[in-house]
């Protein structure tokens, strides 16, 4: 794994604390590693203790330490308790990354209420609740101490253009894109920056089953850079949005899709 220890000073996150909800997944773990590699004390949040242990072991030895916290981000009480634990254990929180996600390829007319509620709970409502519970802390600190923060939410290309097979996922992601723009406007005067990281097609847990060979070929053919994304492709954008290098960036959708969204016919 790359260790961005030699990055320009404005990209460094020394003395900062970063929290990655969904930090035990494929993309979330790489995001957590990027933040820790830039010096942040980083907390990977997830529901699976075994994945948490794998994550901390995989990210050991970076510039910033990485810890695991178990939390079901769909449950408000657990998020509120997590914020309290982190304040007690780390003394501060500076960066929140919402990186958890689930997906499904169910045809629209066959989507059940159970599936709808499960995907919306993780991809939309968990983000809303995390922004509220961490936002209470960020707003109080900014009001009292003048210290800002950064919230980075992982969105999706599916939120910006119609894609087949991912109806509920796309709807939920579109909602958090909109939420982020509204929070950027609301909290900008307090120095709290809110941005969306928009990956294109990255094989990960939530979409691997949907990427059969024919679909992969169609995506690659429509991508000017000629391939799918890999987790390392997100590092630069994440560090920009989390660090002082992006101190004048808020309300933005930073697209990392190899040019998929701009390719014409």
C-alpha positions in Angstrom: 0.0 0.0 0.0 1.3 3.5 -0.8 2.2 5.6 2.2 1.7 9.2 1.3 4.1 10.4 4.0 5.9 12.7 1.6 3.0 14.6 0.4 2.9 18.4 0.4 2.3 19.9 3.9 -1.2 21.1 3.1 -2.2 17.5 2.3 -1.0 16.3 5.7 -3.4 15.4 8.5 -1.0 15.3 11.4 -2.7 15.9 14.8 -6.2 15.2 13.2 -8.6 12.5 13.9 -10.5 10.9 11.0 -13.5 8.6 11.2 -14.4 6.3 8.3 -17.8 4.7 8.6 -17.7 1.6 6.4 -13.9 1.6 6.9 -13.7 -2.2 6.9 -14.9 -2.5 3.3 -12.7 -2.6 0.2 -12.9 1.1 -0.6 -13.4 2.3 3.0 -10.3 0.5 4.1 -8.2 2.1 1.4 -9.7 5.5 2.4 -8.8 4.8 6.0 -5.3 3.9 4.9 -4.9 7.1 2.9 -5.9 9.2 5.9 -3.6 7.3 8.3 -0.8 7.5 5.8 -1.1 11.3 5.8 -0.8 11.3 9.6 -4.4 11.2 10.9 -5.3 9.1 13.8 -7.9 7.1 12.0 -10.9 5.1 13.2 -12.4 2.5 10.9 -16.1 1.9 11.8 -18.0 -1.2 10.9 -20.3 -3.9 12.2 -18.0 -6.9 11.8 -15.4 -7.5 14.5 -13.4 -9.9 12.3 -13.2 -7.4 9.4 -12.2 -4.8 12.0 -9.3 -6.9 13.1 -8.3 -7.5 9.5 -8.4 -3.8 8.8 -6.3 -2.7 11.7 -3.7 -5.4 11.0 -3.6 -4.5 7.3 -3.1 -0.8 8.1 -0.6 -1.1 10.9 2.6 0.9 10.7 1.3 3.9 8.8 2.1 7.5 10.0 -1.2 7.7 11.9 -2.5 4.8 14.0 -5.7 3.0 12.9 -8.3 1.7 15.4 -11.5 -0.2 14.9 -14.9 0.8 16.5 -17.9 -1.4 16.2 -21.1 0.5 15.3 -24.2 -0.1 13.3 -24.5 3.3 11.5 -28.2 2.7 10.7 -28.9 3.1 14.4 -28.9 6.6 15.8 -28.2 5.6 19.4 -25.1 3.7 18.3 -23.8 6.7 16.3 -24.4 9.0 19.3 -22.5 6.6 21.6 -19.7 6.4 19.1 -19.2 10.2 19.0 -19.0 10.2 22.8 -16.5 7.3 22.9 -14.3 9.0 20.3 -14.3 12.3 22.1 -13.2 10.5 25.3 -10.6 8.3 23.6 -9.2 10.7 21.0 -10.0 14.1 22.4 -11.2 15.5 19.1 -12.8 14.5 15.7 -11.9 16.4 12.5 -12.9 14.4 9.5 -15.9 12.2 8.9 -16.1 9.9 5.9 -19.4 8.2 5.1 -18.2 5.2 3.0 -20.7 2.4 3.9 -22.9 1.1 1.1 -25.1 -1.8 -0.1 -26.5 -2.4 -3.6 -28.9 -4.7 -5.5 -29.7 -5.5 -9.1 -33.3 -6.3 -8.6 -35.6 -5.2 -11.5 -37.7 -2.2 -10.4 -41.1 -3.8 -10.4 -39.7 -6.7 -8.2 -38.1 -4.6 -5.5 -39.7 -5.6 -2.2 -40.3 -3.3 0.8 -37.7 -5.2 2.8 -35.0 -4.6 0.1 -36.0 -1.0 -0.3 -35.8 -0.3 3.4 -32.5 -2.1 3.8 -30.7 -0.3 1.1 -32.2 3.1 1.9 -31.3 2.6 5.6 -27.6 2.0 4.8 -27.0 4.3 1.8 -29.2 7.2 2.8 -30.5 7.3 6.3 -27.2 6.2 7.9 -25.5 9.1 6.2 -28.2 11.5 7.4 -27.9 10.2 11.0 -24.1 10.3 10.9 -24.1 13.9 9.6 -26.5 14.8 12.4 -24.7 13.1 15.3 -21.2 14.1 14.2 -22.5 17.4 13.0 -23.7 18.3 16.6 -20.1 18.0 17.7 -18.7 19.8 14.7 -21.1 22.7 15.0 -20.7 23.1 18.8 -16.9 23.0 18.5 -16.9 25.5 15.5 -19.2 27.8 17.4 -17.2 27.7 20.6 -13.6 27.3 19.4 -13.7 28.3 15.8 -12.4 25.0 14.6 -13.9 23.6 11.4 -14.2 20.1 10.1 -14.5 18.1 6.9 -17.3 15.7 6.0 -16.7 13.5 2.9 -19.6 11.3 1.7 -19.0 8.6 -0.9 -21.6 9.0 -3.5 -21.9 7.4 -6.9 -22.0 7.9 -10.6 -25.4 6.2 -10.4 -26.7 9.3 -8.6 -25.8 11.6 -11.5 -26.9 9.6 -14.6 -29.4 6.8 -15.1 -27.7 3.3 -14.9 -29.5 0.0 -15.4 -30.1 -2.4 -12.5 -29.4 -0.2 -9.5 -32.7 1.7 -8.9 -32.8 1.8 -5.1 -29.0 2.4 -4.7 -29.1 5.2 -7.2 -32.1 6.9 -5.6 -30.4 6.7 -2.1 -27.1 8.0 -3.4 -28.8 10.9 -5.2 -30.4 11.9 -1.9 -27.0 12.1 -0.1 -25.5 14.2 -3.0 -28.4 16.6 -2.4 -27.9 16.5 1.4 -24.3 17.3 1.0 -24.9 20.4 -1.0 -27.4 21.7 1.5 -25.1 21.0 4.4 -22.3 22.8 2.6 -24.4 25.9 2.4 -25.7 25.6 6.0 -22.4 24.9 7.7 -19.9 26.8 5.4 -19.9 29.9 7.6 -18.7 27.7 10.5 -15.8 26.3 8.5 -17.4 22.9 8.2 -16.8 21.6 4.6 -19.1 19.0 3.1 -18.3 17.3 -0.2 -19.1 14.2 -2.2 -16.6 11.8 -3.5 -18.1 10.2 -6.7 -16.4 7.0 -7.7 -17.2 5.5 -11.1 -17.1 1.7 -11.4 -14.9 0.2 -8.7 -15.4 -3.6 -8.0 -16.4 -3.7 -4.3 -18.7 -5.7 -2.1 -21.8 -3.9 -2.9 -21.5 -4.2 -6.7 -19.3 -7.1 -7.5 -22.3 -9.4 -8.3 -23.6 -6.9 -10.8 -20.3 -6.7 -12.8 -20.5 -9.7 -15.0 -18.2 -9.9 -18.0 -20.5 -8.3 -20.5 -21.2 -5.4 -18.2 -17.5 -4.8 -17.4 -16.7 -4.8 -21.1 -19.5 -2.3 -21.8 -18.3 0.0 -19.0 -14.6 -0.2 -20.1 -15.6 0.5 -23.7 -17.4 3.7 -22.4 -14.5 4.8 -20.2 -11.9 7.0 -21.9 -9.1 5.7 -19.5 -10.0 2.2 -20.6 -10.4 0.3 -17.3 -12.4 0.0 -14.0 -11.3 1.9 -10.9 -9.0 0.4 -8.2 -9.0 1.6 -4.6 -5.7 3.5 -5.0 -7.4 5.8 -7.5 -9.4 7.4 -4.7 -6.4 8.4 -2.6 -5.7 11.9 -4.1 -9.3 13.0 -4.1 -9.8 11.8 -0.5 -6.8 13.7 0.8 -7.8 16.8 -1.1 -11.2 16.8 0.5 -10.1 15.9 4.0 -7.1 18.2 4.3 -6.2 21.8 4.2 -5.3 21.4 0.6 -9.0 21.6 -0.1 -9.8 24.3 2.4 -11.8 26.3 -0.2 -13.7 23.3 -1.5 -17.2 22.7 -0.2 -20.4 21.6 -1.8 -18.4 19.8 -4.6 -18.9 16.5 -6.3 -15.3 15.2 -7.0 -15.7 12.6 -9.8 -13.2 9.8 -10.0 -14.6 7.7 -12.9 -11.9 7.5 -15.6 -14.0 9.8 -17.7 -17.1 7.6 -17.9 -19.4 10.5 -17.2 -18.1 12.7 -20.0 -17.9 10.0 -22.7 -20.3 10.5 -25.6 -21.4 8.2 -28.3 
